Amino acid sequence: MLPDEERNARAVLASAADPIVAVDEAGRVTLWNPAAERLFGWSAEEIAGRVPPIVPDELTAEHHAVLERVRSVGSHVSIGTRRRTRARDLIDVRIDTSALRDAEGGLTGWVSVFHPVAEPETRAVAEKARLVRRLNDILADLNAALDLDLVLDRITAALVELTGADAAAFVRIEGSRLRLVTARGLPDEMLGTAVDLEPSLVTELLDSGRDVMLASGQRVTDLIWQRLPDLHTVALGMAHLANRPYGALYALFAGRTTGHTELELLELLAGHAGVAVGNAVAYQEVVRQRAHERAVIDASADGIAVLDTQGLVCQWNPAATRITGRDAISALGSGLPFPFSPGETVTHLLPNGTWIDVLAARIEETGEIVVDFRDVTAAKELEESKDLFLATTGHELRTPITVVQGFAETLVTRWDELPDAERRKAVGLIADRGRAMGKLVEQLLLGSRAGSARPPVTPAPFDLGGLLHRVVPAFRTLSQEHRLECDVPDGLPTAYGDMMATDIIVGQLVENAYKYSPEGGLIEVAAGVAGGCLVVTIDDEGVGIAPGDHERIFERFVQGEAGDRRRFGGVGLGLYIARRLATAQGGDVTAHSRPGRGTRMRLTVPMAETVDPDLRETFADVTDETSV
C-alpha cells in the first residue's frame, strides 16, 4: 500500500462507526479509533504502542488461534467471543480479523473490527460450552493418569475427538531427533520412527516463538507421518516440560478444513499435555526412586524396619527376617521385638541367641522411624573370646611364673643350706617352667602369624613317614598312663608340603590326644594313602567332642571343653594353628568322633607326584611374598 493510500485508509478507519483496532506483529496498537475508545474505555494516546489488555486470560489461546489462522490462510476470520473493558467488564462481541501486509505481501500486523452484540449467538455459545465441558473432562482424565505412554495416547485421542482431525500424533524431541511416540489414525508400524529435528515444522515453530502454527500445501509433503490420503493441512502445538520444549502435538487434516477453534483446542491440549507429561514423568521418577531405595534396602545385610506414626512396622526387609526369624507377614502391622531409642545405639540379645546393635532415626517430614539393626553375634563372641583368652593366658603364665619365682627365691636365700640334689631339682623345675612359658609365647606368636591371609609355609617334597617316626616317639615320655603307638608303613609316597609346619601340626594333634584323655589309654598314630593324598590319623580314648563342636574347635580361642579350661589348660589356639598351616600347604585337618569313646583327628597332606606344577608355582609365589 502506498503512503498516501495508507493515510487515506487510516483516516477512513479512524472515522468508522465500528470500533477498529490495528496492531503490529508484536501485538502493539498502531490504530485505536474513537469508537474503540468508547467501547473499551482507553484513549488512543493511552493505548498506542501497547499490547491492549482486552483479551481475557481464559481466551488467550482462542485469540492466538485466530491470528495464526489469519496468518496462514490469508482470509479474514470472524468469531463470536468476549473482550474486557477498562472497567473490567466482559462484553460480547463479534470480531472480524484480517491481516495487514506490505507491498511485497509480507505480514505487518492485524486489524480487527468489533461488533458489539446485544445477546450472544446461541448456537455458537452452546457449542463452545459443550467443548469446554468436554475439554474439562478430558483434562481431568489426563491429570489423573500417571503412566506416560497412556497420557500421550489419551492426548492424541482427545485431539481427534475435539477437533475432528483425520489423524493425530505426538512427537518427542530427543536431542537432535524427533521420534513419533503415539498416534491415532496412522499405521502402527510408524510408531517409533525418528527423523532429524532440523529441518522440520517443529524447528519452524520453535524459531517463531509461537505456541501453535498451521502448515499446508507443499510444506507437508515430506513429513514422515504423511500416510494419510489427501493430507492438506497440519496444525501443531508445542508441549513444554519444566519450561523446555518436550515435544509437539500434531493434528492432521485431509477431509475437512481447519478454523480458529481447532487451533485454540490444539493450543490448550498441547499446554495441558506438558502439565500431564510433567506429572507422569514426576510419578515415574518417584516410582524409580522408590524402587531404587527398595532394592538397596532389600539388598542390605543389615535388618531394616520402617515404623509408621503408630510405631507399627510398615516395611521389613529380608535381612530383618534372617536376623530375627520373623517373616514380613508376621512382622508387618506389629511392633518391634526389641527395644530402640532414636539417636542412640542399643545392644540387645534376641530370643534366638542373636546379638544385635540397634540404631533408629526419625523422619521429621512423615513422622516415621527407620530402624537399622545389625547382627553383631560374631563380634560379641570374639569380644568374649578375647576376654576369656586374656584371662586364660594370665592364668597359664601366672602358674609357671609363680613356680619359677618361688624356686628362684629359695635358691637365692638357701643355696648353701640345700643339698646338691635339691639344688639340681630346683634348677630343673625352673628350666621346665621356663620351657613351658616359652612354648606358650611361641604358640601365641604362631597363632598371630597363622591368622594372616597367607601363613608362612614353604612347600617342598619331604618324607612324611620319616617325620612321623622321628616326632611321635618323643611324646611317650609325657605320661605313664598312656600307650602311644605309631603305625607307619614302609614305602609311604613322598609328601609335598612344609616339613616344619607338618611337624608342628602332628605335635599339636598328638599333644591334644594326651591332654583330652586325662585317664590314659591308647593313642594310635597311623598313616596311609586315601583319596589321592597322604592321610595321618591320631586316635585317642579320651573325652571326645561334643555334638556340634567338630568345626567350632578350629576357631581361635576355642576349646572342646570351654567350661573346664583349668582342667586341660591352654588358650585355644592349637587346633586353629594346625588347620591354618595344613590348608596353607594344600591339606586339611578335621575332627571326628570315634564309636564308643574318643576322638580321631585326620590330617591330609598332598603327595608330591599328584601336585599340579601350576600349584607349585602358586606356592612359590606365596612363599616369596611372605618372606618379603
C-alpha positions as CSV (number, residue, x, y, z in Angstrom):
1,M,0.0,0.0,0.0
2,L,1.4,3.5,-0.9
3,P,1.9,6.1,1.8
4,D,-1.0,8.3,0.6
5,E,-3.3,5.3,0.3
6,E,-2.3,4.1,3.8
7,R,-3.0,7.6,5.2
8,N,-6.4,7.7,3.5
9,A,-7.2,4.2,4.7
10,R,-6.3,5.0,8.3
11,A,-8.4,8.2,8.1
12,V,-11.4,6.1,6.9
13,L,-10.8,3.6,9.7
14,A,-10.5,6.3,12.3
15,S,-13.8,7.8,11.3
16,A,-15.7,4.5,11.1
17,A,-18.7,3.9,13.3
18,D,-17.5,0.4,14.4
19,P,-14.6,0.0,16.9
20,I,-11.4,-0.8,14.9
21,V,-8.0,-1.8,16.4
22,A,-4.8,-2.4,14.4
23,V,-1.7,-4.0,15.9
24,D,1.7,-4.8,14.6
25,E,3.3,-8.3,14.6
26,A,4.2,-8.0,18.2
27,G,0.6,-7.1,19.1
28,R,1.2,-3.4,19.9
29,V,-1.5,-0.9,19.0
30,T,-1.0,1.1,15.8
31,L,-4.6,2.3,15.4
32,W,-7.3,2.8,18.0
33,N,-10.3,4.7,16.6
34,P,-12.7,6.8,18.6
35,A,-15.3,4.0,18.5
36,A,-12.7,1.7,20.2
37,E,-12.2,4.4,22.8
38,R,-15.9,4.5,23.6
39,L,-16.2,0.7,23.6
40,F,-13.2,-0.2,25.7
41,G,-12.6,3.0,27.8
42,W,-8.9,3.7,26.9
43,S,-8.0,6.8,24.8
44,A,-5.8,6.4,21.7
45,E,-3.0,8.2,23.5
46,E,-3.1,5.9,26.5
47,I,-3.1,2.7,24.5
48,A,-0.9,3.5,21.5
49,G,2.3,1.3,21.3
50,R,1.0,-1.1,24.0
51,V,-0.5,-4.5,23.8
52,P,-4.2,-3.8,24.6
53,P,-5.3,-5.7,27.8
54,I,-8.7,-6.6,26.4
55,V,-8.3,-10.4,25.9
56,P,-9.4,-12.3,29.0
57,D,-6.8,-14.9,30.2
58,E,-9.1,-17.8,29.5
59,L,-9.5,-16.7,25.9
60,T,-5.8,-16.2,25.1
61,A,-5.5,-19.5,23.3
62,E,-8.5,-18.6,21.2
63,H,-7.0,-15.2,20.3
64,H,-3.7,-16.8,19.2
65,A,-5.5,-19.4,17.2
66,V,-7.4,-16.7,15.3
67,L,-4.2,-14.8,14.5
68,E,-2.5,-18.0,13.3
69,R,-5.4,-18.8,11.2
70,V,-5.4,-15.4,9.5
71,R,-1.6,-15.6,9.1
72,S,-1.6,-19.0,7.4
73,V,-4.8,-18.9,5.3
74,G,-4.8,-15.2,4.4
75,S,-8.5,-14.6,4.5
76,H,-10.3,-12.9,7.4
77,V,-11.7,-14.8,10.3
78,S,-15.0,-13.9,12.1
79,I,-15.7,-15.2,15.6
80,G,-18.2,-14.5,18.4
81,T,-16.4,-14.1,21.7
82,R,-15.8,-11.8,24.7
83,R,-13.5,-8.9,25.5
84,R,-12.7,-7.0,28.6
85,T,-13.1,-3.2,29.1
86,R,-11.1,-0.8,31.2
87,A,-13.8,-1.1,33.9
88,R,-13.0,-4.9,33.9
89,D,-16.4,-5.7,32.4
90,L,-16.8,-8.5,29.9
91,I,-18.7,-7.7,26.8
92,D,-20.0,-9.9,24.0
93,V,-18.6,-9.0,20.6
94,R,-18.2,-10.4,17.1
95,I,-14.7,-9.8,15.8
96,D,-13.7,-9.7,12.1
97,T,-9.9,-10.1,11.9
98,S,-7.8,-9.6,8.8
99,A,-4.0,-9.4,8.0
100,L,-2.1,-6.2,7.3
101,R,0.6,-6.7,4.7
102,D,3.2,-4.6,3.0
103,A,3.7,-4.0,-0.8
104,E,5.6,-7.3,-1.1
105,G,2.9,-9.3,0.7
106,G,4.8,-9.6,4.0
107,L,2.8,-9.6,7.2
108,T,3.0,-6.4,9.2
109,G,0.1,-6.9,11.6
110,W,-3.6,-7.4,12.0
111,V,-6.7,-5.3,12.0
112,S,-9.8,-6.2,13.9
113,V,-13.3,-4.8,13.6
114,F,-15.5,-5.2,16.7
115,H,-19.3,-5.6,16.5
116,P,-21.0,-5.4,19.9
117,V,-23.9,-7.8,20.1
118,A,-26.9,-7.4,22.4
119,E,-27.1,-11.2,23.0
120,P,-24.6,-14.0,22.4
121,E,-25.2,-16.2,19.4
122,T,-27.0,-19.1,20.9
123,R,-25.7,-21.9,18.7
124,A,-22.0,-20.8,18.8
125,V,-22.1,-20.3,22.6
126,A,-23.8,-23.7,23.2
127,E,-21.2,-25.4,21.0
128,K,-18.4,-23.7,22.8
129,A,-19.9,-24.6,26.2
130,R,-20.1,-28.2,25.1
131,L,-16.4,-28.2,24.0
132,V,-15.4,-26.5,27.3
133,R,-17.2,-29.2,29.3
134,R,-15.7,-32.0,27.3
135,L,-12.3,-30.4,27.4
136,N,-12.5,-30.1,31.2
137,D,-13.4,-33.8,31.4
138,I,-10.5,-34.8,29.2
139,L,-8.1,-32.6,31.2
140,A,-9.3,-34.1,34.4
141,D,-8.7,-37.6,32.9
142,L,-5.3,-36.6,31.8
143,N,-4.2,-35.2,35.1
144,A,-5.4,-38.5,36.8
145,A,-3.3,-40.6,34.5
146,L,0.3,-41.3,35.7
147,D,1.5,-43.7,33.0
148,L,3.5,-41.6,30.5
149,D,2.5,-43.7,27.4
150,L,-1.1,-43.7,28.5
151,V,-1.1,-39.9,28.9
152,L,0.3,-39.3,25.4
153,D,-2.2,-41.8,23.9
154,R,-5.1,-40.1,25.6
155,I,-3.9,-36.6,24.4
156,T,-3.9,-37.7,20.7
157,A,-7.2,-39.4,21.1
158,A,-8.7,-36.2,22.6
159,L,-7.3,-34.1,19.8
160,V,-9.0,-36.2,17.2
161,E,-12.3,-36.1,19.2
162,L,-12.4,-32.4,19.8
163,T,-11.0,-31.1,16.5
164,G,-12.4,-33.6,14.1
165,A,-8.9,-34.2,12.7
166,D,-8.4,-37.2,10.5
167,A,-5.3,-38.2,12.5
168,A,-3.2,-37.0,15.4
169,A,0.3,-37.7,16.6
170,F,2.7,-36.7,19.3
171,V,6.5,-36.4,18.6
172,R,9.0,-36.2,21.3
173,I,12.2,-34.2,21.0
174,E,15.2,-36.4,21.7
175,G,18.3,-34.3,21.3
176,S,18.6,-33.5,17.6
177,R,15.9,-36.1,16.6
178,L,12.2,-36.3,16.6
179,R,10.5,-39.6,17.5
180,L,6.9,-40.5,16.8
181,V,5.7,-41.9,20.2
182,T,2.0,-42.2,19.8
183,A,-0.6,-41.7,17.0
184,R,-4.3,-42.0,16.1
185,G,-5.4,-42.7,12.5
186,L,-1.9,-43.6,11.3
187,P,-0.4,-47.1,10.7
188,D,1.1,-48.8,13.8
189,E,4.4,-49.5,12.1
190,M,5.1,-45.8,12.1
191,L,5.4,-45.7,15.9
192,G,9.0,-45.2,17.0
193,T,10.0,-43.7,13.6
194,A,12.6,-40.9,14.1
195,V,13.8,-38.1,11.8
196,D,16.1,-35.1,12.2
197,L,14.8,-32.2,14.2
198,E,16.2,-29.8,11.5
199,P,14.6,-29.0,9.2
200,S,11.1,-29.7,10.4
201,L,7.9,-27.9,11.3
202,V,8.8,-28.3,15.0
203,T,12.0,-26.3,14.4
204,E,10.0,-23.7,12.5
205,L,7.5,-23.4,15.3
206,L,10.3,-23.1,17.9
207,D,12.0,-20.4,15.9
208,S,8.8,-18.4,15.6
209,G,8.3,-18.2,19.3
210,R,4.6,-19.1,18.9
211,D,2.7,-21.9,20.6
212,V,0.7,-23.1,17.6
213,M,1.0,-22.9,13.8
214,L,-0.6,-24.2,10.6
215,A,1.2,-25.7,7.6
216,S,-0.4,-26.6,4.4
217,G,0.2,-27.4,0.8
218,Q,3.8,-28.2,-0.3
219,R,5.1,-27.7,3.3
220,V,3.7,-31.0,4.5
221,T,4.7,-33.4,1.6
222,D,8.0,-34.5,3.3
223,L,6.6,-35.4,6.8
224,I,7.3,-39.0,7.9
225,W,3.7,-39.3,9.1
226,Q,2.3,-38.4,5.7
227,R,0.5,-41.7,5.2
228,L,-2.9,-40.0,5.1
229,P,-4.6,-39.8,1.7
230,D,-5.3,-36.2,0.6
231,L,-3.5,-34.7,3.6
232,H,-3.5,-30.9,3.1
233,T,-3.1,-29.2,6.5
234,V,-1.1,-29.9,9.6
235,A,-1.7,-28.0,12.8
236,L,0.9,-28.4,15.5
237,G,1.2,-27.1,19.1
238,M,4.3,-27.2,21.3
239,A,4.3,-29.0,24.7
240,H,6.8,-27.9,27.3
241,L,8.2,-29.7,30.3
242,A,9.9,-27.6,33.0
243,N,9.9,-24.6,30.6
244,R,11.8,-26.6,28.0
245,P,10.4,-27.9,24.7
246,Y,9.4,-31.6,25.2
247,G,7.5,-32.4,22.1
248,A,4.8,-31.4,19.6
249,L,1.2,-32.3,19.2
250,Y,0.0,-32.7,15.6
251,A,-3.5,-32.6,14.1
252,L,-3.6,-33.9,10.5
253,F,-6.5,-32.8,8.2
254,A,-7.4,-34.4,4.9
255,G,-11.1,-34.4,4.6
256,R,-12.1,-31.0,6.2
257,T,-10.7,-27.5,6.7
258,T,-9.4,-26.1,10.0
259,G,-10.6,-23.0,11.9
260,H,-9.5,-21.0,14.9
261,T,-11.5,-23.3,17.2
262,E,-9.3,-26.2,16.2
263,L,-6.2,-24.2,16.7
264,E,-7.4,-23.0,20.1
265,L,-8.2,-26.5,21.2
266,L,-4.8,-27.7,19.9
267,E,-3.0,-25.0,21.9
268,L,-5.0,-25.8,25.1
269,L,-4.3,-29.5,24.7
270,A,-0.6,-29.0,23.9
271,G,-0.3,-26.8,27.0
272,H,-2.0,-29.3,29.3
273,A,0.0,-32.1,27.6
274,G,3.1,-30.5,29.1
275,V,1.4,-30.5,32.6
276,A,0.2,-34.1,32.3
277,V,3.5,-35.3,31.0
278,G,5.3,-33.5,33.8
279,N,3.0,-35.2,36.3
280,A,3.6,-38.6,34.7
281,V,7.4,-38.1,34.5
282,A,7.5,-36.9,38.1
283,Y,5.5,-40.0,39.1
284,Q,7.8,-42.3,37.2
285,E,10.8,-40.7,38.9
286,V,9.2,-41.3,42.3
287,V,8.5,-44.9,41.3
288,R,12.0,-45.3,40.1
289,Q,13.5,-43.7,43.2
290,R,11.3,-45.9,45.5
291,A,12.3,-49.0,43.5
292,H,15.9,-48.0,43.9
293,E,15.5,-47.4,47.6
294,R,13.6,-50.7,47.9
295,A,16.4,-52.6,46.1
296,V,19.0,-51.0,48.4
297,I,17.0,-51.9,51.5
298,D,16.3,-55.4,50.3
299,A,20.0,-56.0,49.4
300,S,21.3,-54.6,52.7
301,A,23.0,-57.1,55.1
302,D,21.5,-55.1,58.0
303,G,18.0,-55.6,59.1
304,I,15.9,-52.5,58.2
305,A,12.4,-51.8,59.5
306,V,10.2,-48.7,59.0
307,L,7.7,-47.8,61.7
308,D,4.6,-45.7,61.0
309,T,3.4,-42.9,63.3
310,Q,1.7,-45.5,65.5
311,G,5.0,-47.4,66.0
312,L,3.9,-50.3,63.9
313,V,6.1,-52.0,61.2
314,C,5.2,-50.9,57.7
315,Q,8.4,-52.1,56.0
316,W,10.6,-55.2,56.7
317,N,13.5,-56.3,54.6
318,P,14.8,-59.8,54.0
319,A,17.8,-59.3,56.3
320,A,15.3,-58.4,59.1
321,T,13.7,-61.8,58.6
322,R,17.0,-63.6,58.6
323,I,18.3,-61.9,61.8
324,T,15.1,-62.1,63.9
325,G,13.5,-65.2,62.4
326,R,10.2,-63.3,61.9
327,D,8.9,-63.2,58.3
328,A,7.4,-60.0,56.8
329,I,3.9,-61.3,57.0
330,S,4.0,-61.6,60.8
331,A,6.2,-58.5,61.3
332,L,4.0,-56.0,59.3
333,G,1.5,-54.2,61.4
334,S,3.1,-55.2,64.7
335,G,5.7,-53.6,67.0
336,L,9.4,-54.4,67.0
337,P,10.5,-57.4,69.1
338,F,13.4,-55.4,70.6
339,P,14.0,-52.0,72.2
340,F,15.3,-49.0,70.3
341,S,16.0,-45.3,71.0
342,P,16.3,-42.7,68.2
343,G,19.8,-41.3,68.1
344,E,21.3,-43.9,70.3
345,T,22.8,-47.4,69.7
346,V,21.1,-50.1,71.7
347,T,22.7,-53.6,72.1
348,H,20.1,-56.4,72.6
349,L,20.1,-60.2,72.8
350,L,17.2,-61.7,70.8
351,P,15.4,-64.8,72.0
352,N,17.1,-66.8,69.2
353,G,20.5,-66.1,70.7
354,T,21.5,-63.4,68.2
355,W,23.1,-60.2,69.5
356,I,22.1,-57.0,67.6
357,D,23.1,-53.3,67.6
358,V,20.0,-51.2,67.0
359,L,20.1,-47.6,65.6
360,A,17.0,-45.6,64.9
361,A,16.3,-42.3,63.3
362,R,13.0,-40.3,63.0
363,I,11.9,-38.9,59.6
364,E,10.6,-35.4,60.6
365,E,8.6,-34.9,57.4
366,T,6.5,-38.0,57.8
367,G,6.8,-38.9,61.5
368,E,8.1,-42.4,60.5
369,I,11.0,-44.1,62.2
370,V,13.7,-46.0,60.3
371,V,15.3,-48.7,62.4
372,D,18.6,-50.4,61.4
373,F,19.7,-53.4,63.3
374,R,22.9,-55.4,62.7
375,D,23.9,-58.9,63.7
376,V,26.9,-58.5,66.0
377,T,26.9,-62.0,67.4
378,A,30.3,-62.9,65.9
379,A,31.8,-59.7,67.2
380,K,30.3,-60.3,70.6
381,E,31.6,-63.8,70.7
382,L,35.0,-62.6,69.6
383,E,35.0,-60.0,72.3
384,E,34.0,-62.6,74.9
385,S,36.7,-65.0,73.5
386,K,39.3,-62.3,73.7
387,D,38.3,-61.6,77.3
388,L,38.5,-65.3,78.0
389,F,41.8,-65.5,76.2
390,L,43.3,-62.8,78.3
391,A,42.1,-64.4,81.5
392,T,43.3,-67.8,80.4
393,T,46.6,-66.5,79.2
394,G,47.1,-64.7,82.5
395,H,46.3,-67.9,84.4
396,E,48.6,-70.0,82.1
397,L,51.5,-67.6,82.6
398,R,50.9,-67.0,86.3
399,T,51.4,-70.7,87.3
400,P,54.9,-71.2,85.8
401,I,55.9,-67.7,86.9
402,T,54.9,-68.5,90.5
403,V,56.9,-71.7,90.4
404,V,59.9,-70.0,88.8
405,Q,59.8,-67.2,91.3
406,G,59.4,-69.5,94.3
407,F,62.3,-71.8,93.4
408,A,64.5,-68.9,92.4
409,E,64.0,-67.2,95.7
410,T,64.6,-70.4,97.5
411,L,67.9,-70.9,95.7
412,V,68.9,-67.3,96.4
413,T,68.1,-67.4,100.2
414,R,69.0,-71.1,101.0
415,W,71.7,-72.0,98.4
416,D,74.2,-73.1,101.0
417,E,71.7,-75.0,103.1
418,L,70.3,-77.1,100.2
419,P,72.0,-80.3,99.2
420,D,73.2,-80.6,95.7
421,A,70.4,-82.9,94.6
422,E,67.8,-80.3,95.8
423,R,69.5,-77.5,94.1
424,R,69.6,-79.5,90.8
425,K,65.9,-80.3,91.2
426,A,65.0,-76.7,91.8
427,V,67.0,-75.6,88.7
428,G,65.4,-78.3,86.7
429,L,61.9,-77.2,87.7
430,I,62.8,-73.6,86.8
431,A,64.1,-74.7,83.4
432,D,61.0,-76.8,82.9
433,R,58.6,-74.0,83.7
434,G,60.7,-71.6,81.5
435,R,60.3,-74.0,78.6
436,A,56.5,-74.1,79.3
437,M,56.3,-70.3,79.2
438,G,58.5,-70.2,76.0
439,K,56.2,-72.7,74.4
440,L,53.1,-70.6,75.3
441,V,54.7,-67.4,73.9
442,E,55.7,-69.3,70.8
443,Q,52.2,-70.6,70.3
444,L,50.8,-67.1,70.7
445,L,53.2,-65.7,68.1
446,L,52.5,-68.6,65.7
447,G,48.7,-68.1,66.2
448,S,49.2,-64.5,65.2
449,R,51.1,-65.4,62.1
450,A,48.7,-68.2,61.2
451,G,45.8,-65.6,61.3
452,S,47.4,-63.7,58.4
453,A,46.0,-64.0,54.9
454,R,49.0,-66.3,53.9
455,P,50.6,-68.2,56.8
456,P,54.3,-68.6,56.4
457,V,54.8,-72.1,54.7
458,T,57.4,-73.3,52.2
459,P,56.1,-76.4,50.5
460,A,58.6,-78.9,49.1
461,P,58.9,-82.7,48.7
462,F,59.6,-84.4,52.1
463,D,59.5,-87.8,53.7
464,L,56.3,-87.9,55.8
465,G,57.0,-91.4,57.1
466,G,60.4,-90.4,58.4
467,L,58.9,-87.3,60.1
468,L,56.4,-89.4,61.9
469,H,58.9,-91.9,63.1
470,R,61.0,-89.1,64.4
471,V,58.3,-86.9,66.0
472,V,55.8,-89.3,67.5
473,P,58.0,-91.4,69.8
474,A,59.3,-88.2,71.6
475,F,55.8,-87.9,73.2
476,R,56.0,-91.2,75.0
477,T,57.7,-89.6,78.0
478,L,54.7,-87.2,78.6
479,S,52.7,-89.8,80.6
480,Q,52.9,-93.2,82.2
481,E,49.2,-93.7,81.9
482,H,49.1,-93.5,78.1
483,R,50.4,-96.0,75.5
484,L,51.5,-94.4,72.3
485,E,51.8,-96.5,69.1
486,C,52.9,-95.4,65.7
487,D,51.8,-97.4,62.6
488,V,53.5,-96.0,59.5
489,P,54.0,-98.4,56.6
490,D,57.3,-98.6,54.7
491,G,57.3,-97.1,51.2
492,L,54.9,-94.3,52.0
493,P,54.8,-91.9,49.0
494,T,56.7,-88.6,49.2
495,A,54.7,-85.8,50.6
496,Y,54.6,-82.2,49.2
497,G,54.3,-79.5,51.9
498,D,56.2,-77.6,54.6
499,M,58.1,-80.2,56.7
500,M,58.4,-77.8,59.7
501,A,54.7,-76.9,59.6
502,T,53.8,-80.6,59.4
503,D,56.0,-81.2,62.4
504,I,54.1,-78.6,64.4
505,I,50.7,-79.9,63.2
506,V,51.5,-83.5,64.2
507,G,52.9,-82.4,67.5
508,Q,49.8,-80.4,68.3
509,L,47.5,-83.2,67.4
510,V,49.4,-85.8,69.5
511,E,49.7,-83.4,72.4
512,N,45.9,-82.8,72.3
513,A,45.3,-86.5,72.3
514,Y,47.2,-86.7,75.6
515,K,45.5,-83.6,77.0
516,Y,42.0,-84.7,76.3
517,S,42.4,-88.3,77.5
518,P,43.3,-87.5,81.2
519,E,42.6,-91.1,82.3
520,G,45.2,-92.5,79.9
521,G,44.6,-95.2,77.3
522,L,45.8,-95.9,73.9
523,I,46.9,-93.2,71.5
524,E,47.5,-94.5,68.0
525,V,49.1,-92.6,65.1
526,A,48.7,-94.2,61.7
527,A,49.5,-93.1,58.1
528,G,48.4,-94.2,54.6
529,V,47.0,-93.1,51.3
530,A,43.4,-92.2,50.6
531,G,41.6,-90.0,48.1
532,G,44.8,-89.2,46.2
533,C,46.6,-87.8,49.2
534,L,48.5,-88.9,52.3
535,V,46.5,-89.2,55.4
536,V,47.6,-89.2,59.1
537,T,45.2,-90.2,61.8
538,I,45.6,-89.7,65.6
539,D,43.1,-91.8,67.6
540,D,42.6,-91.4,71.4
541,E,40.3,-92.8,74.0
542,G,39.6,-89.5,75.7
543,V,36.6,-87.3,76.5
544,G,35.6,-86.9,72.8
545,I,34.0,-83.9,71.2
546,A,30.5,-82.6,72.0
547,P,27.9,-82.7,69.1
548,G,28.1,-79.5,67.0
549,D,31.7,-78.7,68.1
550,H,33.6,-80.6,65.4
551,E,34.2,-77.4,63.4
552,R,34.0,-74.9,66.2
553,I,37.1,-76.3,67.9
554,F,39.2,-75.0,65.0
555,E,38.3,-71.4,65.7
556,R,40.6,-69.1,67.6
557,F,40.4,-69.1,71.4
558,V,38.0,-72.1,71.4
559,Q,38.5,-75.4,73.2
560,G,36.4,-78.6,73.1
561,E,35.5,-78.1,76.8
562,A,35.4,-74.4,77.2
563,G,33.7,-74.6,80.5
564,D,36.6,-76.6,82.0
565,R,39.7,-74.8,80.8
566,R,41.6,-75.2,84.0
567,R,41.2,-78.9,83.8
568,F,43.0,-79.1,80.4
569,G,44.8,-75.8,80.2
570,G,45.8,-73.9,77.1
571,V,44.5,-70.8,75.3
572,G,42.5,-72.4,72.5
573,L,45.0,-71.7,69.6
574,G,46.5,-75.1,68.9
575,L,43.9,-76.6,66.5
576,Y,43.3,-73.2,64.9
577,I,47.1,-73.0,64.1
578,A,47.1,-76.6,62.9
579,R,44.3,-76.2,60.4
580,R,45.7,-72.8,59.1
581,L,49.1,-74.4,58.5
582,A,47.5,-77.5,56.9
583,T,45.3,-75.6,54.5
584,A,48.2,-73.3,53.6
585,Q,50.1,-76.2,52.2
586,G,47.2,-77.7,50.3
587,G,45.9,-80.1,53.0
588,D,43.4,-80.0,55.9
589,V,42.8,-81.1,59.5
590,T,39.4,-82.4,60.5
591,A,37.9,-83.8,63.7
592,H,35.7,-86.9,64.1
593,S,34.1,-88.7,67.0
594,R,35.0,-92.4,67.4
595,P,32.4,-95.1,68.0
596,G,32.0,-95.5,71.8
597,R,34.5,-93.0,73.1
598,G,37.4,-90.8,72.0
599,T,38.4,-88.7,69.0
600,R,40.0,-89.2,65.6
601,M,42.0,-86.2,64.2
602,R,42.6,-86.6,60.5
603,L,45.5,-84.7,58.7
604,T,45.8,-84.7,54.9
605,V,49.0,-83.8,53.0
606,P,49.4,-83.6,49.2
607,M,51.5,-86.2,47.5
608,A,54.4,-84.8,45.5
609,E,53.5,-87.0,42.5
610,T,50.0,-85.6,42.3
611,V,50.7,-81.9,42.8
612,D,50.0,-79.7,39.7
613,P,53.1,-77.8,38.5
614,D,50.9,-74.6,38.5
615,L,50.1,-75.2,42.1
616,R,53.8,-75.4,42.9
617,E,54.3,-72.1,41.2
618,T,51.5,-70.6,43.3
619,F,53.1,-72.0,46.5
620,A,56.4,-70.4,45.4
621,D,54.7,-67.0,44.8
622,V,53.1,-67.2,48.2
623,T,56.4,-68.1,49.8
624,D,58.2,-65.2,48.1
625,E,55.5,-62.7,49.1
626,T,55.5,-64.0,52.7
627,S,59.3,-63.8,53.0
628,V,59.2,-60.2,51.8
